[in-house]
Amino acid sequence: MQNPVPAVSVVIPVRDEALAITPLVQEIATVLAGRDFEIIVVDDGSQDGTDQILQTLALRNDWLRVHRHPHSRGQSTAIRSGVRLARAPLIVTLDGDGQNPPDQIPLLLAPFENAPGGLGLVQGQRAGRQDTWSKKIASRFANRLRSALLHDGVRDSGCGLKAFRREAYMDLPFFDHIHRFMPAMMLREGWQIQTVDVTHRPRSTGCSKYSNLARGLVGIPDLLGAAWLIRRSGRRGMETGAEVPAKGKIATEEKASP
């Protein structure tokens, strides 16, 4: 018999995270204890045994569901696969490397408790980012360039910690790397967004899947494509920062550093 529909679905895209995935899944379950939830891990073509570990975990925990891509199809596609499988009206995403602390999930969900139906996305923004200096500089440059072109009012749209309405996500056009442009795409479709400062942890296992150069090479065409989609939407206010549609407002909730 299928379990009742959960209130929250946590979607985690992973690739070659055999050492990180078990503690991450267990930590999420602890944080969400007392809520109706499910965790959906999408294994994006791992070759290090991550899939076997996930199958074992799923047999032990009825709140865990596993989906596997035989070959890597990219993070955005993995997230999309998870969202399409999700049964809850609210989705939370976080990276599978353990750098996004699960104890930040309640901060992302809180704005939805008393929010109007137009709130589509709560975007986490990393405070005190625990990455190499080169990665932080590259990310800062990319975010400034993205903000200049898209005018989404978000300083860290690449943060994996996000909470959003499933129906809002399904409104979005899909393209590779859309997970880095979700605030702008939500605004494009007329949804409201909020930002919340979240903490960040150093990577304790594995290694990053992308170099700074690789991120830049794929990021620039995607950024130009996102800007084109916004221009073609007819929502001219998003490009100038003026006359933003009624549903396209941004609120920011700052969290004190621990």
HUFEN-V974539 format. One line per field, one symbol per residue. ss: DSSP state (~ for helix, > for strand, _ for the rest). phi: phi as a letter, one per 20 degrees, with the letter a starting at -180 (. if undefined). burial: I if it has 16 or more other ideal C-beta (glycine too) atoms within 10 Angstrom, else O. Layout:
ss=???
phi=???
burial=???
This chain:
ss=_______>>>>>>>______~~~~~~~~~~~_____>>>>>>>>_____~~~~~~~~~~~___>>>>>>_____~~~~~~~~~~~____>>>>________~~~~~~~~~~~~_____>>>>>>>>______~~~~~~~~~~~~~~~~~~___________>>>>~~~~~~______~~~~~~~~~~~___>>>>>>>_____________~~~~~~~~~~~~~~~~~~~~~~___~~~~_________>>>>_____
phi=.ffgffecdddcecblcfeefffffffffffegndebcddddeemfcdngfffffffffecfedccccegcfdoffffffgfffefdefddddbfeenfefffeggfffgfffceffefdbdefcfdmgdcfffffffffffffffffedlemdebfefffbcbfgfffffffdbfmffecfgffffgeneeccccfcebdffdbmbfecefffgffefffffffffffffffnefgfedndlfggedddccdedfff
burial=OOOOOIOIIIIIIIIIIIIIIOOIIOOIIOIIOOOOIIIIIIIIIIOOOIIOIIOOIIOOOOIIIIIIIOOIIIIIIIIIIIIOOIOIOIIIIIIIIIIIIIOIIOIIIOIIOOOOOIIIIIIIIIIOIOIOOOOOOIIOOIIOOIIOOIIIIIIIIIIIIIIIIIOIIOOIOOOOIIIIIIIIIIIIIIIIIIIIIIIIOOOOOIOOOOOIOOIOOOIOOIIOIIIOIIOOIOIOOIOOOOOIIOIIOIOOOOOOOO
